[in-house]
Amino acid sequence: MNDRHQLDNCLELMYALMQYRNEPVNRRLRKMGKRESMLHTDALQLIYHLARICHGRILEIGAVRGGSTVAASWGVSSLSVVPLRRKKWRIYSPVARAL
């Protein structure tokens, strides 16, 4: 992969992320991010975009408050993930329980 190809890929990604600022998902990510995420809205948009364009499975590790998990799930699915209670956002790992 040459430098020009990498630059083109970077510019395409930046353009795609700018387009999300005009879509309803941006408002949803900002609102959810203020309450349930330590990540900036731009990072949540990147996770949303990468989940949307990926093929195959997604492994999301490190969900402290669950914001990145919700952003990825919104990217993969057209269904909305709406928590019924605050505890629904938390993801508990079986490995962490064993420790």
QUIRA-V537767 format. One record per backbone hydrogen bond with DSSP energy under -0.5 kcal/mol. CO is the residue of the C=O (numbers start at 1). NH is the residue of the N-H. E is the energy in kcal/mol with one decimal. If there is no record, write none. Layout:
BEGIN
co = [CO	CO]
nh = [NH	NH]
e = [E	E]
END
This chain:
BEGIN
co = [2	3	4	5	6	7	8	9	10	11	12	13	14	15	16	17	18	19	20	20	23	23	24	25	26	27	28	29	30	31	32	33	36	40	41	42	43	44	45	46	47	48	49	50	58	59	62	63	66	67	68	69	70	71	72	73	80	81	85	86	87	90	93	94	95]
nh = [6	7	8	9	10	11	12	13	14	15	16	17	18	19	20	21	21	22	23	26	26	27	28	29	30	31	32	33	34	35	36	37	67	44	45	46	47	48	49	50	51	52	53	54	60	61	64	91	70	71	72	73	74	75	76	77	82	83	88	89	90	92	97	98	99]
e = [-1.9	-2.4	-2.5	-2.2	-2.3	-2.5	-2.2	-2.0	-2.4	-2.4	-2.3	-2.4	-2.0	-1.8	-1.2	-0.6	-0.9	-1.5	-1.4	-0.6	-1.5	-0.7	-1.8	-2.7	-2.5	-2.5	-2.5	-2.8	-2.0	-1.1	-3.2	-1.3	-0.7	-2.0	-2.4	-2.0	-2.3	-2.4	-2.7	-2.8	-2.3	-1.9	-2.0	-1.2	-0.6	-0.6	-1.4	-0.5	-2.0	-2.3	-2.3	-2.3	-2.3	-1.6	-2.1	-2.2	-0.7	-0.5	-1.4	-1.7	-0.9	-0.5	-1.6	-1.4	-1.3]
END
